[in-house]
Amino acid sequence: MTQYLLAVRRDYAVPAAPELTRQRWHGVVGLIDKMTDAGAFVFQGGLIPPETATVVRQSGSGFLVTDGPYAETKEHLGGFFVINAAGVAAALEWAKLAAVAQRRTVEVRQFFDGDLDEAIRGLARQAERGPVGPAGNEPSAGP
């Protein structure tokens, strides 16, 4: 099975009414039960508001640490599910149920399921060889 991230988007500028919050939590609990029964549930989490975020950027040999979210946007990641699914079609079906339970937009992203260490080594070898191709900016193929 492949793992997918179901990212729940939230507009923190719009306050949620208490009744809507209760409905969301009721829906989420039911969804987690369904996912668990189907063997799809891996992990779920919610995030506190983005203004509590801290951003770390490399700056030369040091680091720049700033308060606030990285992106200046209306919607932020509000929570997420990590699920197991047989393919993208199955992940999208879970995302539809999550969108209904959360009453919010849900973005679906597949996790890399290969050997990440080998993929990084391959990219490093490719970068060491430098660009090739007619425009001089196309990477060479293969490890």
C-alpha positions as CSV (number, residue, x, y, z in Angstrom):
1,M,0.0,0.0,0.0
2,T,1.1,3.5,-0.7
3,Q,0.9,6.3,1.9
4,Y,-0.8,9.5,1.2
5,L,-1.1,12.8,3.0
6,L,-4.6,14.3,3.2
7,A,-3.8,18.0,4.0
8,V,-6.7,19.9,5.5
9,R,-6.7,23.6,4.5
10,R,-8.1,26.2,7.0
11,D,-8.7,29.9,6.8
12,Y,-7.9,31.0,10.3
13,A,-9.3,34.5,9.7
14,V,-12.8,33.0,9.7
15,P,-13.9,31.9,13.2
16,A,-15.7,28.6,13.4
17,A,-19.0,28.6,15.2
18,P,-19.2,26.2,18.2
19,E,-21.9,24.1,16.5
20,L,-19.8,23.8,13.4
21,T,-16.8,22.8,15.4
22,R,-18.8,20.1,17.2
23,Q,-20.0,18.8,13.8
24,R,-16.5,18.7,12.5
25,W,-15.2,16.8,15.4
26,H,-18.0,14.3,15.3
27,G,-17.3,13.8,11.6
28,V,-13.6,13.4,12.1
29,V,-14.1,10.8,14.8
30,G,-16.4,8.8,12.5
31,L,-14.0,9.1,9.6
32,I,-11.0,7.9,11.8
33,D,-13.2,4.9,12.8
34,K,-13.9,4.1,9.1
35,M,-10.3,4.5,8.2
36,T,-9.2,2.3,11.0
37,D,-11.7,-0.4,10.2
38,A,-10.5,-0.4,6.6
39,G,-6.8,-0.5,7.5
40,A,-6.2,2.9,5.9
41,F,-5.5,5.0,9.1
42,V,-1.9,5.7,9.9
43,F,-1.8,9.0,11.8
44,Q,-3.8,12.2,12.2
45,G,-2.9,15.6,13.6
46,G,-4.2,19.1,14.0
47,L,-2.1,22.3,14.0
48,I,-2.4,25.4,16.2
49,P,-2.8,28.7,14.3
50,P,-0.1,29.8,11.9
51,E,0.8,33.0,13.7
52,T,2.5,30.7,16.3
53,A,4.9,29.3,13.6
54,T,8.6,30.0,13.5
55,V,10.4,29.9,10.2
56,V,14.1,28.9,10.0
57,R,16.1,29.8,6.9
58,Q,19.7,29.2,6.1
59,S,21.5,32.5,5.6
60,G,25.1,32.1,4.5
61,S,26.8,30.1,7.2
62,G,24.1,31.0,9.8
63,F,20.4,30.9,10.1
64,L,17.6,33.4,10.1
65,V,14.8,32.6,12.6
66,T,11.6,34.6,12.2
67,D,8.2,34.6,13.8
68,G,5.1,33.9,11.8
69,P,4.1,31.6,8.9
70,Y,6.4,31.0,5.9
71,A,3.7,31.8,3.4
72,E,1.6,35.0,3.2
73,T,-1.6,33.3,2.3
74,K,-5.3,33.2,3.4
75,E,-5.4,29.4,3.9
76,H,-2.9,27.4,5.9
77,L,-2.4,23.8,6.7
78,G,-4.8,23.2,9.6
79,G,-4.4,19.5,10.0
80,F,-3.7,16.3,8.2
81,F,-4.3,12.6,7.9
82,V,-1.7,10.1,6.8
83,I,-3.4,7.1,5.2
84,N,-2.6,3.8,3.4
85,A,-4.4,3.4,0.1
86,A,-4.1,1.0,-2.9
87,G,-3.8,4.0,-5.3
88,V,-4.7,7.5,-5.9
89,A,-8.3,6.7,-6.7
90,A,-8.7,5.2,-3.2
91,A,-6.9,8.1,-1.6
92,L,-9.2,10.5,-3.3
93,E,-12.3,8.7,-2.0
94,W,-10.9,9.1,1.6
95,A,-10.2,12.7,0.8
96,K,-13.8,13.2,-0.2
97,L,-14.9,11.8,3.1
98,A,-12.4,14.0,4.9
99,A,-13.6,17.1,3.1
100,V,-17.2,16.2,4.2
101,A,-16.1,15.6,7.8
102,Q,-14.0,18.7,8.0
103,R,-16.1,20.9,5.9
104,R,-12.9,22.2,4.4
105,T,-10.7,21.7,1.4
106,V,-8.4,18.7,1.4
107,E,-5.3,18.3,-0.7
108,V,-4.0,14.8,-1.5
109,R,-0.3,14.2,-1.9
110,Q,1.5,10.8,-2.3
111,F,4.5,10.1,-0.1
112,F,7.7,9.0,-1.9
113,D,7.7,5.3,-1.5
114,G,11.1,4.4,-2.9
115,D,14.5,4.2,-1.2
116,L,14.9,7.9,-0.3
117,D,18.6,7.5,0.6
118,E,19.3,6.0,-2.9
119,A,17.3,8.7,-4.6
120,I,19.3,11.4,-2.9
121,R,22.6,9.7,-3.7
122,G,21.5,9.4,-7.4
123,L,20.6,13.1,-7.5
124,A,24.0,14.0,-5.9
125,R,25.8,11.9,-8.5
126,Q,23.8,13.6,-11.3
127,A,24.6,17.0,-9.9
128,E,28.4,16.2,-9.7
129,R,28.4,15.3,-13.5
130,G,26.9,18.7,-14.3
131,P,24.4,19.7,-16.9
132,V,24.3,18.1,-20.4
133,G,22.1,18.5,-23.4
134,P,21.5,20.9,-26.2
135,A,20.7,23.9,-24.0
136,G,23.3,22.9,-21.5
137,N,20.8,22.9,-18.7
138,E,19.2,19.4,-19.0
139,P,20.4,16.9,-16.4
140,S,21.9,13.7,-17.6
141,A,19.9,10.5,-17.2
142,G,20.7,7.6,-14.9
143,P,22.8,7.3,-11.8
